[in-house]
Amino acid sequence: MKTATVCGKWKLPIFFDSTNEDNVSRSERSYIHYAVKHPELVSAKCWATEWLFSGTLPLGNYSAVEYLAGVGVQSIILKNTISLTKHLVLERDENCVKHLINAGFDTRVADARKLMSSETEFDIKLADFPSSSIVSVDTKWRGFKDLFTDNTKLIVWTDTAISYPLGVHGKRYGAKFGIDQVRTKEEYIELYSKWISKEFGFAIKKAAIRGKNAIYFAAVPHSSSLTVKEFPVTDTKGFSVDD
Ligand SMILES: C[S@@+](CC[C@H](N)C(=O)[O-])C[C@H]1O[C@@H](n2cnc3c(N)ncnc32)[C@H](O)[C@@H]1O
């Protein structure tokens, strides 16, 4: 068994062998394969996630659900940063699910595309999409809109629009936001925040930019100022796996 050290302090036992997946097509590989091959990206994600969860909610006890739990990197950060009364972990990949159960999480095999619209009674909801943008929350991930219920206190989700130059899809994003074209990531974040406010009455409180690939958003159900922070991809101090 290997062990991952997350944010330099939390231990996550790893109960499967990623090398078994070398011959599996990229789209079918589990998240552990990605994590082992790209620890520097996961490291930046870990620091970003710790920042998103820390001090964002008032002190208290909360229930949480994760719809795309992967290998549980965000799960272990959540568990250690927020006091949880219930923590339900959902994932489609069966190997990930076996690993998550062995690692001690209350886990079920589930398709996020269905469950995002039904498992909604939780205070905290995490949707760590493998890829998504303002366009896909209306198409592939349309259940995302059902997360914004009256009882919700925090939604954290992943947006990968910046992984392509905004010259490529900026006009499509602009059309969603009612402008000609989105030209910069700062503009994308600002417009997304206004859209969340207009559509759901929620506010994006924090946006963590992970290198050139992803933005992690944290939204709360009341008005809030927006803080944007960059998490450059530099080293593996936030995520390392040893034997
Ligand atoms: C970015 S990874 C999640 C990483 C995870 N949050 C962690 O910290 O380890 C995305 C995950 O979504 C899962 N996934 C993709 N489509 C899914 C779906 N429709 N339902 C549930 N899980 C899905 C993949 O198997 C993958 O593990």
The ligand as a Gaussian input file, in Angstrom:
#p B3LYP/6-31G(d) Opt

LIG

0 1
 C      -11.062000      15.611000     -11.129000
 S      -11.447000      13.970000     -10.694000
 C      -11.961000      14.109000      -9.029000
 C      -10.821000      14.190000      -8.055000
 C      -11.270000      14.125000      -6.633000
 N      -12.068000      15.257000      -6.231000
 C      -10.109000      13.979000      -5.686000
 O       -9.826000      14.919000      -4.950000
 O       -9.470000      12.914000      -5.706000
 C      -12.931000      13.687000     -11.506000
 C      -13.573000      12.363000     -11.162000
 O      -14.857000      12.346000     -11.740000
 C      -15.198000      11.008000     -11.982000
 N      -16.343000      11.066000     -12.888000
 C      -16.375000      11.429000     -14.197000
 N      -17.635000      11.425000     -14.651000
 C      -18.434000      11.057000     -13.606000
 C      -19.829000      10.898000     -13.436000
 N      -20.674000      11.094000     -14.446000
 N      -20.282000      10.527000     -12.219000
 C      -19.438000      10.326000     -11.183000
 N      -18.101000      10.463000     -11.271000
 C      -17.610000      10.825000     -12.473000
 C      -13.941000      10.411000     -12.549000
 O      -13.937000       9.011000     -12.373000
 C      -12.878000      11.121000     -11.699000
 O      -12.503000      10.319000     -10.607000

